Amino acid sequence: MSKRVEIVSSFYDSIEEDLRLGESWQGQLEYFTTMNYIRRFAKDGDKILEIGAGTGRYSISLAKEGFEVTAVELVESNLEVLKKNSSGLKNIQSFRGDALDLGRFEDNTFDITLVFGPMYHLYEENDVHRALEEAIRVTKKDGVIFVAFLSAYSILFDNYLQGNLADGIEENFTEDYKVKHFEEQLFTGYDIVEFEQLFEEMGVKHVTTAAMDSVLELAEGRKDFAMSEEDFQLFVQYHLATCEKRELLGCSSHLLYVCRKE
């Protein structure tokens, strides 16, 4: 087992990942927004691959909507939950696998490819490019690829304004404030332009980059935060109307890069 796999597996073995997208307003907004974007592009009969499927929240939901879904997950404990929760669904297959090697799948197999976890935990430039190349390879021509990533700036705002700012800057940025990536971060973030540039010369056309959960992770950490169900629905409407605005992207914890294979 590589050091990267060991670190990631140890983390997910210690948390209830299956609850993350439903137990907070932030998680619910991330899930709702992501599903909204998938539904904009997915067509009846599409074959969907999710790489880094976690416990299967997206894969299972999409299978229940009638899509033929293949889920690949690195962490064994997550995969066990995915298989348990998808029991009885005939149109979903799940496998243990790494985003760096999708050799079990032929070229041009899937209409929609979702990369919703790997980019949080890949630190070496070669690994990052390999994961993206593999996702693009298995996607059909004109197919759509969704890649989730984290904002380095939001990581700093959300986790290091509690008397530990120096630690956050040292962990995430160089002395001249360029973003850093290394295994011990566990979760690595990006500058938005830096992330978009990864796809140059990869044979894809950029469709959009969108924020998935806005400022809610930071907001829910405040003692004076309050949001009713009615307010949440209003925020969802606002968010969907504004989540592609460039000036707001870096404030969101989770972002989504959408592209089409040429």
VEXDREN-2710 file (C-alpha; in Angstrom, 1 decimal):
% VEXDREN-2710
k/r/px/py/pz
1/MET/0.0/0.0/0.0
2/SER/1.4/3.4/-1.0
3/LYS/1.8/6.2/1.6
4/ARG/-1.0/8.2/-0.2
5/VAL/-3.4/5.3/-0.1
6/GLU/-2.5/4.6/3.6
7/ILE/-3.1/8.2/4.6
8/VAL/-6.4/8.5/2.7
9/SER/-7.7/5.1/3.9
10/SER/-6.8/5.9/7.5
11/PHE/-8.8/9.2/7.4
12/TYR/-11.9/7.7/5.8
13/ASP/-11.9/4.7/8.1
14/SER/-12.2/7.2/11.0
15/ILE/-15.2/9.2/9.9
16/GLU/-18.8/8.7/8.9
17/GLU/-18.5/9.7/5.2
18/ASP/-21.9/8.4/4.4
19/LEU/-23.5/11.2/6.5
20/ARG/-21.4/14.1/5.2
21/LEU/-23.7/15.3/2.4
22/GLY/-26.8/15.3/4.5
23/GLU/-26.0/16.4/8.0
24/SER/-25.3/20.1/7.3
25/TRP/-26.7/22.8/5.1
26/GLN/-23.3/23.0/3.4
27/GLY/-23.4/19.2/2.6
28/GLN/-26.9/19.5/1.3
29/LEU/-26.1/22.4/-0.9
30/GLU/-23.0/20.6/-2.3
31/TYR/-25.1/17.6/-3.1
32/PHE/-28.1/19.5/-4.5
33/THR/-25.8/21.7/-6.7
34/THR/-23.7/18.9/-8.0
35/MET/-26.8/16.8/-8.9
36/ASN/-28.2/19.9/-10.6
37/TYR/-25.2/20.1/-12.9
38/ILE/-25.1/16.4/-13.7
39/ARG/-28.8/16.5/-14.7
40/ARG/-28.1/19.4/-17.1
41/PHE/-25.9/17.1/-19.2
42/ALA/-27.0/13.5/-18.5
43/LYS/-29.4/12.0/-21.0
44/ASP/-31.6/8.9/-20.8
45/GLY/-29.6/5.8/-21.4
46/ASP/-26.2/7.3/-20.5
47/LYS/-23.5/5.2/-19.0
48/ILE/-22.0/7.0/-16.0
49/LEU/-18.7/6.3/-14.3
50/GLU/-17.9/7.8/-10.8
51/ILE/-14.3/7.6/-9.9
52/GLY/-13.8/8.1/-6.1
53/ALA/-17.4/7.2/-5.4
54/GLY/-17.0/7.3/-1.6
55/THR/-20.0/5.6/0.0
56/GLY/-22.0/6.0/-3.2
57/ARG/-24.3/9.0/-2.5
58/TYR/-24.1/10.2/-6.1
59/SER/-23.8/6.8/-7.8
60/ILE/-26.7/5.3/-6.0
61/SER/-28.9/8.4/-6.6
62/LEU/-28.1/8.3/-10.3
63/ALA/-28.7/4.5/-10.5
64/LYS/-32.1/5.1/-8.9
65/GLU/-32.8/7.7/-11.6
66/GLY/-32.3/5.0/-14.2
67/PHE/-28.7/5.5/-15.4
68/GLU/-26.3/2.6/-15.9
69/VAL/-23.7/3.4/-13.2
70/THR/-20.2/2.1/-12.5
71/ALA/-18.6/3.2/-9.3
72/VAL/-14.9/3.0/-8.4
73/GLU/-13.7/3.6/-4.9
74/LEU/-10.2/3.4/-3.4
75/VAL/-11.1/3.1/0.3
76/GLU/-12.3/-0.4/1.3
77/SER/-14.5/0.8/4.2
78/ASN/-16.3/3.2/1.9
79/LEU/-16.7/0.6/-0.8
80/GLU/-18.3/-1.8/1.7
81/VAL/-20.9/0.9/2.6
82/LEU/-21.5/1.6/-1.1
83/LYS/-22.1/-2.1/-1.8
84/LYS/-24.5/-2.4/1.2
85/ASN/-26.5/0.7/0.3
86/SER/-26.7/-0.3/-3.4
87/SER/-27.9/-3.8/-2.7
88/GLY/-30.8/-4.7/-5.0
89/LEU/-30.0/-2.1/-7.6
90/LYS/-29.3/-4.0/-10.9
91/ASN/-28.0/-1.0/-12.8
92/ILE/-25.0/-0.2/-10.6
93/GLN/-21.6/-2.0/-10.5
94/SER/-18.9/-1.1/-7.9
95/PHE/-15.2/-1.9/-7.8
96/ARG/-12.2/-1.1/-5.7
97/GLY/-9.8/0.9/-7.7
98/ASP/-7.5/3.9/-8.0
99/ALA/-8.0/6.9/-10.2
100/LEU/-4.5/6.5/-11.5
101/ASP/-5.3/3.1/-13.2
102/LEU/-8.6/2.5/-14.9
103/GLY/-7.2/-0.3/-16.9
104/ARG/-10.3/-2.4/-16.4
105/PHE/-12.2/0.0/-18.7
106/GLU/-11.7/0.4/-22.4
107/ASP/-11.3/3.7/-24.2
108/ASN/-14.5/5.7/-25.0
109/THR/-16.8/3.7/-22.7
110/PHE/-18.8/6.2/-20.7
111/ASP/-21.1/9.1/-21.6
112/ILE/-20.5/10.9/-18.3
113/THR/-17.5/10.6/-16.0
114/LEU/-17.5/12.0/-12.5
115/VAL/-14.2/12.5/-10.6
116/PHE/-15.5/13.6/-7.2
117/GLY/-12.8/12.6/-4.7
118/PRO/-9.4/11.9/-6.2
119/MET/-8.3/15.4/-6.8
120/TYR/-8.5/16.2/-3.1
121/HIS/-5.8/13.6/-2.3
122/LEU/-3.4/13.7/-5.3
123/TYR/-0.2/15.7/-4.7
124/GLU/2.4/14.7/-7.3
125/GLU/2.1/16.5/-10.6
126/ASN/2.5/13.2/-12.5
127/ASP/-0.3/11.6/-10.5
128/VAL/-2.7/14.5/-11.1
129/HIS/-2.1/14.4/-14.8
130/ARG/-2.4/10.6/-14.9
131/ALA/-5.8/10.7/-13.1
132/LEU/-7.2/13.3/-15.5
133/GLU/-5.8/11.5/-18.5
134/GLU/-7.5/8.2/-17.4
135/ALA/-10.8/9.9/-16.8
136/ILE/-10.7/11.5/-20.2
137/ARG/-9.5/8.3/-21.9
138/VAL/-12.5/6.2/-20.7
139/THR/-15.0/8.9/-21.7
140/LYS/-16.7/8.8/-25.1
141/LYS/-16.1/11.6/-27.7
142/ASP/-18.5/14.5/-26.8
143/GLY/-19.0/13.0/-23.4
144/VAL/-18.9/15.2/-20.3
145/ILE/-16.4/15.0/-17.5
146/PHE/-17.0/16.6/-14.0
147/VAL/-14.0/17.0/-11.8
148/ALA/-14.4/18.2/-8.2
149/PHE/-11.6/20.1/-6.5
150/LEU/-11.0/22.3/-3.4
151/SER/-10.2/26.0/-3.1
152/ALA/-6.9/26.5/-1.2
153/TYR/-8.3/29.9/-0.1
154/SER/-11.4/28.4/1.3
155/ILE/-9.4/25.8/3.2
156/LEU/-7.5/28.7/4.8
157/PHE/-10.7/30.7/5.6
158/ASP/-12.6/27.7/6.9
159/ASN/-9.9/26.0/9.1
160/TYR/-7.3/28.6/10.1
161/LEU/-9.0/31.6/11.5
162/GLN/-9.1/30.2/15.0
163/GLY/-5.8/31.5/16.3
164/ASN/-3.8/29.2/13.9
165/LEU/-3.5/31.4/10.8
166/ALA/0.3/31.0/10.6
167/ASP/-0.1/27.3/10.5
168/GLY/-2.6/27.5/7.7
169/ILE/-0.5/29.8/5.6
170/GLU/2.6/27.6/6.1
171/GLU/0.7/24.4/5.3
172/ASN/-1.1/25.7/2.1
173/PHE/1.2/28.4/0.6
174/THR/4.8/29.2/-0.2
175/GLU/6.5/32.3/1.1
176/ASP/5.2/34.2/-1.9
177/TYR/1.7/32.7/-1.5
178/LYS/1.7/30.2/-4.3
179/VAL/-0.3/27.1/-3.5
180/LYS/1.5/24.0/-2.1
181/HIS/0.6/20.3/-2.6
182/PHE/2.1/17.5/-0.4
183/GLU/0.8/14.3/1.0
184/GLU/0.7/15.3/4.7
185/GLN/-1.9/17.9/3.9
186/LEU/-4.4/15.1/3.4
187/PHE/-6.7/17.5/1.6
188/THR/-5.0/19.7/-1.0
189/GLY/-6.5/22.8/-2.5
190/TYR/-6.0/24.8/-5.7
191/ASP/-6.0/28.2/-7.1
192/ILE/-8.9/28.2/-9.6
193/VAL/-6.8/29.3/-12.6
194/GLU/-4.0/26.8/-11.6
195/PHE/-6.6/24.0/-11.7
196/GLU/-8.1/25.0/-15.0
197/GLN/-4.7/25.1/-16.6
198/LEU/-4.2/21.4/-15.8
199/PHE/-6.6/20.6/-18.7
200/GLU/-4.7/22.4/-21.4
201/GLU/-3.7/20.2/-24.3
202/MET/-5.8/17.3/-22.8
203/GLY/-8.3/17.1/-25.7
204/VAL/-11.2/18.6/-23.8
205/LYS/-13.2/21.8/-24.1
206/HIS/-13.9/23.8/-20.9
207/VAL/-17.7/24.2/-20.3
208/THR/-17.7/26.0/-16.9
209/THR/-16.2/26.1/-13.4
210/ALA/-18.8/26.4/-10.6
211/ALA/-18.9/26.7/-6.8
212/MET/-20.8/23.8/-5.1
213/ASP/-21.3/25.0/-1.5
214/SER/-20.5/28.8/-1.4
215/VAL/-19.5/30.1/2.0
216/LEU/-21.7/27.7/4.1
217/GLU/-18.8/25.8/5.6
218/LEU/-17.3/29.0/7.0
219/ALA/-20.8/30.4/7.9
220/GLU/-21.9/27.2/9.8
221/GLY/-18.8/27.5/12.0
222/ARG/-20.1/30.8/13.5
223/LYS/-21.9/30.7/16.8
224/ASP/-24.5/33.2/15.5
225/PHE/-25.2/31.3/12.3
226/ALA/-28.9/30.5/11.7
227/MET/-30.7/29.1/8.7
228/SER/-34.3/27.9/8.5
229/GLU/-35.5/25.4/5.8
230/GLU/-37.2/28.4/4.1
231/ASP/-34.0/30.4/4.1
232/PHE/-32.0/27.4/2.8
233/GLN/-34.4/27.1/-0.2
234/LEU/-34.0/30.8/-0.8
235/PHE/-30.2/30.4/-0.6
236/VAL/-30.3/27.5/-3.1
237/GLN/-32.0/29.7/-5.6
238/TYR/-29.5/32.5/-5.1
239/HIS/-26.6/30.1/-5.2
240/LEU/-27.7/28.4/-8.5
241/ALA/-28.0/31.8/-10.1
242/THR/-24.5/33.0/-8.9
243/CYS/-22.3/29.9/-8.5
244/GLU/-20.4/30.4/-11.8
245/LYS/-19.4/34.0/-11.0
246/ARG/-15.6/34.2/-11.1
247/GLU/-15.4/36.6/-8.1
248/LEU/-17.2/34.1/-5.8
249/LEU/-15.4/30.8/-6.7
250/GLY/-12.6/31.0/-4.2
251/CYS/-15.0/31.4/-1.3
252/SER/-16.5/28.0/-1.9
253/SER/-15.0/24.9/-0.3
254/HIS/-15.9/22.5/-3.2
255/LEU/-15.7/23.5/-6.8
256/LEU/-16.6/21.7/-10.0
257/TYR/-14.8/21.8/-13.3
258/VAL/-17.0/20.7/-16.2
259/CYS/-15.5/19.9/-19.7
260/ARG/-16.5/18.0/-22.8
261/LYS/-14.2/15.5/-24.6
262/GLU/-13.3/16.6/-28.1
END
